Structures are given as structure tokens and as C-alpha cells.
Amino acid sequence: MAIEAPTILALRRDPRLLKVPPYLSALCIIVGIVWLFLLPLNEYSRRTYISENALLPGQVHTYFGGSEQNVFNAYKHEVQSLTAKDSGVIAAELTSILRSMGLKTATQKYHYDAAGKVHSGENAYAVLHAPRGDATEAIVLVAAWTNMDGELNQSGVALALTLARYFKRWSLWSKDIIILITSDSKAGPQAWVDAYHNEHSPESADPLQLKSGALQGVVVVDNALDHRFESLHIVYDGINGQLPNLDLFNSAVAIASGQMGIGVSLQRMWKHGDSYRERLQTMLRGMVSQGLGHASGPHSSFIPYHVDAITLQAVGHGWQDEMAMGRCVESTFRSLNNLLEHFHQSFFFYLLMQANRFVSIGTYLPSAMLVAINFTIMAIALWIQSGRPQKSGIAFAMLDKTKEPEVEVVEKDGMIASVPKADMAIVERQLFLPVALVVAFHFLGAVPLYVFNNTQQELGFCTLLIFASCNVVLPTLVAIIISGFTTLSSHRLILLQCFSLLLLGMFLATLATLNFSLAFLVGLLAAPLSFVGVAMSADNGSAPPKLSLPRKIVSNVVLHLLSPPVVVLAVCQTFGVDAGAALAEAAFGWKVSGLWTQVVVCCVWWPAWLVGAVVVSPGL
């Protein structure tokens, strides 16, 4: 039986089919954005809860207070007297105080160079061995001498010393307690935790002379105020967007707000009315912080080592005093002391939109995946387009109905069909040049990565401005150089864009499972790459023509406005952040904390942008 109607093979070559992917790709982006904005609703988010029953947060009576206020005042006076001293003198005095309590003490020096700045200091720490333990597990109480804002953490350090003296009198501890006082909030904690796990560089940090068991949890106290505070601001973001176990955060909230009656805030949302707008704003702030991946406090250095950590920061003017904050820390330590094993019950991937409301990874992940899928859809469509013959039989018949196309009889599985000869033609894809160029562009990303990670802070803005200016002419220059050696035909351009979008979609889909916020933000900023370049199909069924001049101009304007350096400059200008300081922070994170946000920007996003800019370059 002869089937005159076009078969699936012929239908596959129908040029009308390739008009669908751009709309499908745009639909994925829109649905992904809408999905994200639905998350703050009650129907898509959940109230927080404690998964680990052994924690029993807020179930113990706290005794910190009373005469401890006098001890705190004395230690605070000692801290204030050391304000003008260098880190060595401060560490010596602090170890002397800790040693007088009967604790084993030690110090650690560190020295880091990043972005033309020296980060050096000396950490002081002590170990309180558990009367009922075997030194296999430990809890850490951290107080940085200066907080993330560069202010003297006078009340925080004094409170840590007071709590160390208070904890020493109790015999209920089943885990060792480490009291750590660092010289700053970034380099000091990182040097200490690296050395604790023997991952430090001997040139940058001294080894630790005193250690305990596996770290089960970390609580950082940050109180630079010289007056009573209103509420506790809980900071939980870690390096590269990693988060502590949600049970630790929930325990701190339950203890502070439930047991102690202290207000709790997060993501600098000091007043939260639990409206949709405030939930969304809190969630977006958390996504920006997670996407940047930098250290948000001393606790951030511990999280990459699977040590759950949070910072308790006193904020505002109110009637809560340091004793109330100390009771929060005491109760939190009592809960951590109850743990029979490491945190594992609750979520490690979540978005918080209020102190008592969150969404888990299963709910928010589809939004980033939909944005990443749009690149894959366009890559598949471009791959199909690259295998089309110069003119298909179906398209020929649509154009000229007076002429019959040459047909070929095909027999398969007992069925016979008449198919136009043009549709049976095999188009050879020239893969070497597009693959080589895509790989070369991604390796080229190592150049800006090296430059920005080794630029002094004073030259950061100028360097970023020069790089943005070079990006204006770089695509045209690359296109001219390539055209001087070989011809970049429409099919080669299709394959070039195809492989670039395929890699971009693959990278972002993988990244979304590790750092959802970074993948989502980069995916949105790179979304125009799916819609610039060679036309998907031509009405006459022939090979796609080169872009018209108006479309090239529009595509170039859009791409250059959304190039990585321009986006960085625009964001810094919008939020009043010095670009040099932002690059210096990234360089410090790269060299000290293992930050890889700039790897994603320079070696994933920028190469994909460069390929898109080359495809629409006036040099072709």
C-alpha cells in the first residue's frame, strides 16, 4: 500500500515545526518567573517545624543571669581597654582570661593577601572538655573581635567570655565546648576552621595546637551595641549559597521568640508584617545573598565543612539586655548538647520568607529548571535546523504547486511510502569548528577570572570598566579573525549557537541543585541568548539567511546591555556599592574561602554571551 501523505520523516523536515521552539522557550521562562512569585503564598509555602525530636528547643530552664551581669560588665571593661591594641596583644590577653577559668587555651596566627590587601591577625580559643563526654564531639561558640560591619563586637566578646566561665561550672555537658574569639569576621574564622580540618595552607595559617572532636554546631554572637537591643537578627547564609540544617535555625527561632520572648528577624527585614510583599522581599533578599555566595558572617566559614552554623546579631533599640541574649545561647547549646548524631533530619536546601515560613527544594527548584530548559529546547531546535537540506521537498511543493518534486519509494516494516528525494538527503554537519570555538571561548573565560582575582581594590572599577569597553569590540574582532581563516556559514553559526546553549542549559540545570539562586539569576540574565542569532526557519524552506541589519543592531544592543561586566557595574551603581570593593570581596572569597561565583560568571555566563555576540556581530 502506497502512502502518498508525508510520513513522519517528511514532517520532521517541515519548516513550520521550527517556529514552535522559540515560543515554547519563552513560555518556559515566563512560567519559571511566575512559579517563583507564587512561592510566598500560603498554598505553596509551609510553616517551619522541628524534625529532630532530640533537640527539644526551649524545654530547659536557663539560669544565666543575676550575678553574671557583674561578670559581664567586668569583661566588657577589659575588652574596651584592649581597643587600641594589636591582634597579638589582644589574643594574649584573651587567652590569659580564658586560662584563668581553668580552660586549655591556644592561639593561631594567619596572614592572607587578596586584592592588594593584607588580612592578618591572631585567633584565641579555648576548649572546655565535657565532664560526661569522650572528646569525640564539640560545639563552638564564636565571637569575632570586629563584626562584618567593621565595628568592635564589645558586648559579643564579653558575653562569650562570660558564657565560657558560666559553662565551666556545669557538669551536664556531653560534648566539648570550644570558645573561639577571632580577630575579624572573615579571615579569622576561615583560618581556624581550615586548620581544624587540616585543610589550611601552612604559608597562610598556623596549625592548631589544641583540638577536640567533630564539630556538631556553631553559634556566633554579634553584639556591637552599647545599649539594650530590640530583637535578634539571625544570619544563616554560607559560602557558595550553602545553608545550615533548617533544624538549627528553627531551634534558635523557637528559643528566642517562644521561650525568651525576643523578636526575630532575617535578611535585614527589621519589621515584618507577614504580608505577601514582605514575604517576597525577604525571599528575594535571601536569593541575592545566596546567589552572590560570599560570607555573610563568621558562621559562613563552617558550613562548607558540613558544620551547621548561625549568627545571632543584636539589633535595634529595646529593653532586651545581654543576659537575655546569653540565655538564648545557653538554651541553644543545651539543645545542641542533646543531639545524638549530626543534623540530618531537616532540610539543607530551602528558601525562608519569614522566621516561621519556608519553601523546600522540591517546591522552588522547578522555577530554575524551567529557565535552564529553555536553553536546551533552543539547542535541540538549532540542532534539527542544522541538519536540514538546502531546500526540502515539502517546502518545494508549497512554493511551486505546478511542479511535482522528485520522489523516492521507501519501504519499511511492510509499509511503502513515497517521499520527496530532497527529504531523504543527508546533510553532513561540520562539527569541528563550532565545537572548537565553544571550547576555546569557555577556556578564554580563565583570562577575566585571573585578572579580576588578582586586581587591587583601587584598580577594580577601572579594570571592570576597561573589560566592559573591550566587550563592545571583542565579538566583532573575534568574528573578523575567524572569518580570515575560514567561512562562518549559516550552518556553522547554527551549530556554534547550538552547542553554546546546550552547555549553558546543562551547566545551569546542574548548578540549580547546588545554588538555586545563582542558577536562576544567571539564567534570567542570559535568557536573550535564546532569541538572538540565526533565524530558526525560512518561509521558502531554504537554509536560514543571515540576519538583517536592523535585527543585528537590536540584538547587539540587548546583548551589550546585558553583558556580565555591564550588569555588575549597573548593580553596584544601583545599590551604591563600590565596584572595586565588590571585586575585592570576590577575590578574597576566591583565595581564602573557595568562592566560585566568579567561575560561573567568567567561565559559564560570559563565554555563552560571547558566542551570542559573535553570532550577531557586524563582522559576519
N, C-alpha and C positions, 0 to 999 in steps of 0.2 A: 504494500500500500504506500503510495507516494504522498507525502505530506508537503503541500505547497506552502503552507503558512510558515513563517520564520520559526526556527527552533530556538531553544534556549541559547545556543551558541550565537545565533544571529542576533537575538535580543540583547545579549551581553554587549554587542558592538553598537547598539543603538545609541547615538549621541545624546538622545533626550534623557537617558538614565543618569548621566553625569551632571545633570542640572540639579539633582536632588541633594548630593552631599553637602554643598555649601549651606543650604537651608537646614539640613539635619545638624550640621556642626554648630550653626548659630543657635539652634534650638537647645542643644546640649549646654551651651554657655548660659543661656537665659535661665534654663531650668536649674542649673547649678547655683546661680546667684539667688534665684527665688527660694531655693531649698535652704540656703544659708539664712535668709531673712525670716524664714518660718521657725527657725530653731528656738527663739525666745518665747514662743507661745507655749502655753501650758500643755497643749496636746503633744508637743514634740520634745519637751524637756521634763526632767524628773527632780523631785526633791532629794537632797543628799541623805545618806544613811550610813551607819557604821556596819561594815561587813565582817570585821574581825571581832568576835564576841569577847575575846580575851582582853581587849583594850579597856573596857569599862570606863569610858571617859566621864569625869565628873562624879564618880561614885565614891571617892575618898574624901575624907575631911582633911583640909590643909591647915597647917599650923604656922606657916611662915607669916611673921608679923610681930607686933608688940615690940619687944626689946630689940628685934632685928633692925628696926628703924634707926636706932642709935648706931648700930654697927655699920649700916649702910651709909649714914651721914659721915662717919669717920673715914670709910673707904673712899667716899666721894671727895672728901677733902684731900686725901692722899693723891687721888687721880688728878685733881685740879692743880696740885703742886708740881706735877710732872709735865704740865702742858708744854713748857718751852724746852724740854729735854729731848735729846735724840733717841732713836729707837733702841739703841744698845742700853742706855741708862734706864729707859722705861722698862725694858724686858727684865733687866737685873732686879729692879725694884719690885716688879710684879711677882717674879719667881721667889723673891725673899718673903713677900706676903703669903704666897701660897705654901711655901715651905714651913712657915711658922704655924700653919694649920695642921701640920703633920702629914702633908701630901708629898709624893715624889714629884719632882719638878725637872724641867729641862727647857732649853731654848733652841731655836733654829734660825739661822740667818739665810736670807735669799737675796738674789740680785738678778733682775731681768732687764733687758734692753729691748724696747719696742717703739717704733715711730720716732726715733731720736730722743726718747725719754727713758730715764732710768727709774725702775721700780725696785726699791730695795728696802729692807727692814729686818726686824728680828721678832720672831714669834715667841711667846712664852706660853707654856702649857703645863698642866699637872694631871696626875692620874689618881683618882680615888678608887682603890681596889674594893670590890664588893665583898662585904662580910659573908654573904651567902652564895657567892659565885666562884667560878674557877678560871676567871680571866679569859674566857673564850668569846665574850660579847661585851660591847661597850656602847654607851650613849654619850654624845658630845654636846656640851654647852659652849657656844661660841659668842664672843663679844669682840668686835673689831674696835681698835683704838679710834679710828675715824670711819664714819659710815659712808654710804655710797654718794652722799652729797658733800663729802669732804669735811663734815662737822665733827667735832670732838664728841665721841659717844660716852660722855662722862657718867651719866646715870646708868647706861648699859654695862659698862665695865665695872662700876661699883656694885651693881646688882649681881653680876656674875661672881665677883669675889665674895659677896655676902651669901649667895646661894651655895658656893663651894664650902664655906665654913658651916653653913646650916646642914648641908647634906652629910658632912663628915660625922655629925652627931647621931645620924640614924643608922640602924643596923638591918633595915629591911631590903636593902638593895641586892638584887640578884645579878645585876650587870655592873661592870665598871663604869665610872663616870669620868669623862675627860673634860677638863676645863681648859679651853683654848682662847687665848687673847692675842689677836693678830695685829700687826702694825697698820694694815689697811683692810679694805673690804674686798679686794680682787686678787692681788698678787699673793698676799699672805695666806689666805685660806687655800689657794691653789697649790702653793709651795708645800704647805703642810700635808694636805690630803694626797698629793703626788708622792711625797716621801713616805707617808704612812703605808702606801701600797707598793712601795719600791719602784715607782714609775717616774721618779724625778731625774733631772739631769744634774750630775754632780757639779757642773760648772755654774748652775743657776741656784741650786738649793742644797743645803746641808742635809745629810741623813738624820733621821730621828734617833736619839739615844734612848728614848723611852716609848714603848708601845703597849697596846693592850690587845683585846680580841677583835673580832669582826664588828664593824660599826653597824648598829641597828637603826639609829635615828639621830638627827641633828636638829637642835633648836638654837636659833640665833636671836639674841636680844639686842635691839637697837632703840636706844632712848637718849637722844641728844638734847632733850628738853631740860630746862632748869625750873620747870613748874609742873603742876599736875596736868595730866592728859585726859582727853575725852574718850578715845577709842583705840583699838589695836588694828593696825593695817597689816594684814598677812600677805607676805610676798612669797611666791612659790615657784616662779619661772626658773628653769635651769638652763644650762648651756645647750645650744642647738635645739631649743624648744622642748627638751626633756622635762618631765614633770614628776613630782613625788607621788607616791601612792595616795589616792584620794582619802584613804582612812586617816592618814596623819593630818591632813587639812581639816577633815570633818571633826576629828578629835579636838583640835585646837579651837575650832569654832564652837563646839558643844561646851567646852570648858569655859571659854571666855564669855560667851553670850548666855549660856544656860546656867552654869554653876556660879560664875563671878558677876554676872550682870553687866559685863563690859561690851560696848558696841564693837562690831567687827566690820571692816571694810576691806576691799581688794581692788586692785588695778586703779588706785588713786581716785576711786569714786567715793568721796567722803560722805555724801548724802545720797542714799539710795532708797527711792520710793517704791521699788519693785514694779515699776511700770514697764511696758514693752520697750519704750525708748531707752530707759536706763539699763534694762537687761541687754539690749542690743549694743549699747555703747560699752558696757563692761565686757561683753564678749568680743567686740572688735578690738578693744584695747588689749585684751589678752592675746588675740591673734597677732596683732602687730608686735607685741613683746616676744611672743613665741617665734614669729617669723624672723625677727632680727637675730634671735639666738644668743644675744650677749648675756653676760652675767648681770642679774638684777639684784644681787646681794651676796653676802658671804656664803649663803647656803647653796648657791648655784654650782660651786666647785665640787660639791659632794655628790650631786645627782648622777653625773656620768659614771660614777663608780657604784651605781645601784644602791646608794645610801640615801634614804629619803630624808629630806631636809626642808625646813621652812624658816622664814624670818618673821619675828614678832616686832613690829615697829610702833612705838607710841606716837600718836598724832593728836593735834588739836588742843584746845583749852577746855578742861573739865574738872571734875572732882576726884578722878581716879589717881591714886598715888603709886609710887614704885612698889609698895608692898602688894598691891593688887596685881601688878604685873608679875611680881615674884611668885605669888600664889598660882597664877596661870602656868608659869614654868614648872613649878613644883608638881601640880596636878598632871601636866603633860608628861613629865618624867615618870610619875607614878604609873601612868598608863603604859608608857614605853617599857617600863620595868616588868609589866605583866606579860609582855609578848613571849610566846613560846617558840616562835620562829620568825623569820624575816617577813616583812609586809608582802603579802601576795594576794589577799582575798579581793581587794577592791581594784578600781581602775587605775591604770597608768596613763591612759590616753583619754582626755576629757576637755571640755570647754566649760568654764564656770561663767555664769551670768549674774550670779548673786551668791552671797555666802551660803545659802541653803538650796541652791538650784544649779543643775548642771545637765549637760548632754554628753553621752558617751560616744566612743568612736564609731559604733555601728550606726548611729543616727546622723552624725555630721560628715562622715567620710564620703558618702555619695556625691556631695556637692563638689569636692575637689576632683573626684574621679570623673565626673561629667565634664569638667573643664579640660582635664587631661585627655579624655576620649575624643574630644573634638579634633585634636591634632592627629590622632590615629585615623579617624574617619577620613580626613582630608588626605592623609598619606596614602591610604588604600585607594581612594578615588584617583589620585595622581598616578599611582602605580598602574591602575587599569588604563588610564588615559595614555600612559607612555607605551602601552602595548598595542595601541590601535594602528591599523594601517592608515596610509595617507588618505584613502577615500574608501569607505565601506560600501558594500553593495546596497544595503538598506538606504543609506544616505543618498547613493546614486539614483536609486529609484524614486526617492522622494523629490529629487531635484528635477529629473527629466523623465516624465512619465511616458514619453514617446519611444524611448529606447529600453529594450529589455537587457538587464545585466547578464553577463555570462554566469551560468550556474554549473554546479558540480553535484553529482549524486553521492550522498553519504549513506552508508548502511551501518547500523549498529544495533545490537540486541534484537535482531529480526525486524527492525524498522528501517524504512527508507525515507530519506528526505532530500529535497532539492534546496541547496544552499548556494547563494551567490559566491562565485570564486573569490571575490575580494574579501569576503568574510572568513574564508579559510586560510588567508595569507598569514604567515607567521612573521611578526615584526621582531627583529633582533634588538634587544635593549643593550645599549652601550653603557655598562655599569662602572667601568674602571674609573673614569674621570670624575663622575659625580660622587662616588664613594670616597675617592682620594681627597677630593676637595672638602667634603664634610668632615672627614677625619682630620685634615690639616687645619680647618677652621677651629675645631674643638681643641686641638693641641695649641693653636695660636692663643687661646684664652689664657694659657700659662703666662703670657707676657704681661698683660694688665694685672694678673694675680700677683706676680712677683713685684711689679712696680709699686702697686698700692700697699703691699705688705712691707715695703722697705722704704717708704717715703716719710720724711719727717713731718710732724704735725703742722709746722709753719708753712710747708710747701704743699700740703694736702689739697687745699682749694685750687691752687694754680695747676697742680697736676691733673686734678679732675676736670678742670676747665679745658686744658690742653687736650686731654683724651676725648672730651666731648666734641671739640673742634675737629680733631683728626677723624672722628667717626663720620663727619659730614662728607669728607672727600675719600675716605678709605674704601667704601664699596665701589665707587666709580674707578678708583685706581686699581683695585683688585680685578674688576671686570676687564679693564683695558689690558692689564698684564696677562690675564688668562687668554683673552682674545688674540693677543700677539703670538701665542704658541699654538692655539687650536681654535676651532669654531665652536662656540656655545650655541648649538641648535636648540630649537624649542623642546625637542625630546630630552636633550641633556639637561636643560633648565628644569623640566618637569621632574626628572629623576633627582636632581640636586635638591629641589624643594621637598620632594617626597621623602628622601632619606633623612633630611633635617627635621621635618615634622614628626617622622616616625620615632627618631631618637628623643626628641623633645617630649612627646607623649609618653614614651616609655620611662624616661627619667622622672617626669612629674608624677606619674602613677605610682612609681616606687617610692618617691620622696613623700607622697601623701600619707603613706603608712608610718613614716618616721617623724615628719614635721608637716602636719596638715596645713598649718597656716602659711608656711613658706611656699609650699606647692600651690596653694590656692592663689596667693598674691602674685607669684611669678606667672602662673597660668593666665590670670586675667590680663596682666600687663603684656603678655606675649600673644594674646588672642588675635590681634590683627594679622599676625603672620599666616594664619589660616586662609585669609581672604585677599592677600596680595599675591602677585606673581602671574604666571601664565593662565590665560582663560581656560576654564575647565573643558569647554566644548565649543565647537563652531557649528553654526547652522548648516553649513554645507558639508559637514562630516569630514572635512579635511583636517590635517594636523593643525593644532591651535596656532593662531597667528601671534606674532609678538605684540606686546602691549602697545596701546595707543599712547601718544604723548600726554594727553590730559590725565589718563589713568596712572601713568608713571609719576606725574607730578603729585597727584593726590596721594598715591601710595608712599612716595618718598617723604612727603610732609608728615603723614601719620607715623611712619616708622621712625623718623628722626625725632619727633616729639616724644616718642615712647622708647627711645634708646636707653639702655641702662644708666649711662652717666647723666643724661638729662633728667631722668626720673629721680636719681639720687640728689642732684642739685635742687630740683623742684621740691622734693620732700624736705630737705634741710632748710630751704628758704621759707617754706610754708610754716614749719613748726619752730622756726627761729633757732635751729641747731647749726653750729659751726661745722662746715663740711670737713675741715681739717681735723676737728675733734672726733667726728664720726668715723673718719678713715683711721685715725689713730686708735680708736676703740676697737675697730675691726682688726687692725694689725696686732694689737695686744692680745685679742682673743685668739688669733691665728697662732701666734708664737707661744702663748702661755696656756691657754685654756682648750686648745683644739677646736676652735670655732671654724665651721665650714660653710657659713652662709655665703662668704665671698667666692667660694669654689662654685657654688650653684650659680651665682650671678656671672662670674667670669668664664666658666667652662661649660655652662649649660645654656643659660639665657642669652648671653652676648653672642656666642657662635651661631645660635639659631637666628638671632636678629641680623647678624652679618650676612647669613645666607639669604634671608628675605630681602635685605637691602641690595645685595648683589643682583638678585633676580630682576628687581625693578630698576636697576641702575641705568642712568642715561648712557653709560659707556657701552651698553649692549644694543 
